[in-house]
């Protein structure tokens, strides 16, 4: 049974002209447990919306999203929040670290809404990403690469089955991007989490054995907007 | 752990607005408690204050003026009464003790009150007599004085010091009497208006040079202690209804309560102002948090993306508002103590009545609870805005 199974997923927004603008129209997508898959797509191709639908941040108009055998599409927002808190890790392009919180607190927050705060595990994750000496640093006291590593540790904090990564290296320089991608993949593998990463960076995509083009996956992306 | 952490972080991130808003709560809470305590304690202190007497007999006048003059040593004397009236009432079967007093002089604004040594036999409260703490009581017929503790402290007079009284109840340096009085004793604090009086023998006032010669056989009032307080009804009937020359002010508490009844509107206005300040303060909590919601949207979206439920965010905002009120109310006690200490000092200096700002009052519980509750309620509006934050839109950028 796939970890993630998406079928006939549609999401549209109200267009300025009064009509609707379909952003995501994915007839079929599957991801098995512990797999690492990259989705390629240019800006505006609906990558973030697709990930947000899987994460339960957005509710689809129609279709089905089964995560770990559980249907997300028909669930209330609070139930989707609960699943996200316990099953999904999310790495953002801009890291989205909370600026008033230390590295350790950011990681602790990643688990607080799900399995509960585990200080030792949070420290172990930060050690794993090479930040054991920066536990009490605020994001602004960290370099961009270090902030990204905190974001990686936070995404794994709730022991997720699936990690979603939205252009995770988009804000990093070449060297940091390579190291970061390697870290994300290794950390997911070590923690038994599947990885679904979206990027338009060919170098990043080249690191993956399995790459799918969003333009082919998402019928909405094929249409002129 | 998570909610308190989120609240604490948010308070710290918005430190300036937290401090300003908490300060407004502190001011409002402190003001509310101070107004209430000064009002209730003044009311209690004045209505329960009788310096050990049940009634006052004086020249025909308003009862309140008589009580204020004879018990609280405020206001002008309504006039004198003959010594014979003192003799009459002191031998009345219903009277346990009658103490004649005569007023008309001061020393640097502190009244000289002439009386007999029976003063030292009066229990100003059960089991507590006016007792000389330092020195000796004055001797009848001598130019000796016993000072109330507050008067001694303010005038910096000690046993053995000498002074010249001044004519009248208001200090005028041109009105100095030639007589020299010596301080023979200082009363222990009684927390009554007697503390701010200079007690001298009755003859001292009666015979002071410059006073009207006929005042030598007159007194200003008689302070009366009844054997049974109910007996005052008969005396009241005799002096107030059947006679028209004297006034018998009884019971003292009721006379003072009438004064508070007359100025109750002032209390209500003051309380209304305090409640308005409280409403403005809780409104400032609402405005402060609501206005910061735009800059918080991203943090809220991130928390939501991490799995925080919308109601968790709602609760965090409400708790933040309540936490500001908690901080404010802690500071409010300092504001309260500041206001009541100043007010108690003024009231004691002007009336001798002692307020106790540190004494427990139920208001110390219900004002903080009300302010915290109102602030939490005010937090519902920004909390609803936080609750409705669009997560996807605020997790920028979108690719």
HADDOCK unambig.tbl for C-alpha pairs under 7 A between the chains (distance, minus, plus):
assign (segid A and resid 43 and name CA) (segid B and resid 399 and name CA) 4.85 0.50 0.50
assign (segid A and resid 44 and name CA) (segid B and resid 399 and name CA) 5.59 0.50 0.50
assign (segid A and resid 46 and name CA) (segid B and resid 399 and name CA) 6.94 0.50 0.50
assign (segid A and resid 47 and name CA) (segid B and resid 399 and name CA) 6.20 0.50 0.50
assign (segid A and resid 48 and name CA) (segid B and resid 398 and name CA) 5.85 0.50 0.50
assign (segid A and resid 48 and name CA) (segid B and resid 399 and name CA) 5.57 0.50 0.50
assign (segid A and resid 57 and name CA) (segid B and resid 305 and name CA) 6.85 0.50 0.50
assign (segid A and resid 57 and name CA) (segid B and resid 391 and name CA) 6.76 0.50 0.50
assign (segid A and resid 57 and name CA) (segid B and resid 392 and name CA) 6.51 0.50 0.50
assign (segid A and resid 58 and name CA) (segid B and resid 392 and name CA) 6.98 0.50 0.50
assign (segid A and resid 78 and name CA) (segid B and resid 309 and name CA) 5.81 0.50 0.50
assign (segid A and resid 81 and name CA) (segid B and resid 307 and name CA) 4.87 0.50 0.50
assign (segid A and resid 81 and name CA) (segid B and resid 308 and name CA) 6.59 0.50 0.50
assign (segid A and resid 81 and name CA) (segid B and resid 309 and name CA) 5.87 0.50 0.50
assign (segid A and resid 82 and name CA) (segid B and resid 307 and name CA) 6.11 0.50 0.50
assign (segid A and resid 84 and name CA) (segid B and resid 307 and name CA) 5.41 0.50 0.50
assign (segid A and resid 85 and name CA) (segid B and resid 306 and name CA) 5.94 0.50 0.50
assign (segid A and resid 85 and name CA) (segid B and resid 307 and name CA) 4.02 0.50 0.50
assign (segid A and resid 96 and name CA) (segid B and resid 302 and name CA) 6.44 0.50 0.50
assign (segid A and resid 98 and name CA) (segid B and resid 299 and name CA) 6.24 0.50 0.50
assign (segid A and resid 100 and name CA) (segid B and resid 9 and name CA) 6.40 0.50 0.50
assign (segid A and resid 100 and name CA) (segid B and resid 13 and name CA) 6.33 0.50 0.50
assign (segid A and resid 110 and name CA) (segid B and resid 306 and name CA) 5.70 0.50 0.50
assign (segid A and resid 112 and name CA) (segid B and resid 2 and name CA) 6.37 0.50 0.50
assign (segid A and resid 113 and name CA) (segid B and resid 307 and name CA) 5.57 0.50 0.50
assign (segid A and resid 113 and name CA) (segid B and resid 308 and name CA) 5.60 0.50 0.50
